[in-house]
Amino acid sequence: MVHALREIWRVLAPGGTLIDLRPLSARWPVEVVVNHQATVAGLVDDSPGAPLDTAANESLEQAAREGLFTREQESSFKYLWYWDTPDEMKAYLEENWAPDAILPDEVLAEARRLMSKTGEGGRARIRLHMIISAWRKSNLKG
């Protein structure tokens, strides 16, 4: 990752900004929502992705120590991601996040059970914890 950050530094305009935007591994709640009321079915197992978070954080700190970038701002926010059914959610996670985020079978079963009780209008969602930070390109490589 540090190599990629060095390449970003090389091609980024002088004084340019690198935006780091990513979900943090935080055992995301799986919810069933009806009329703005959410019921938790369980948690996504995103523990396999935790080392990637650690590596990303360490890489950015290494790039800062090398004088490539200076962190200007950092914040976090919740991001709500919706699907029409728990099975659509599972398919999406398997296609796009596996093996770093897994929807456990018992959580899927509970989400299905909750959805069956909602009738029309129920939706499945995951509540992600996102981080966003702005890193300014340093003028001189340290």
Disulfide bonds with the S-S distance in Angstrom:
none
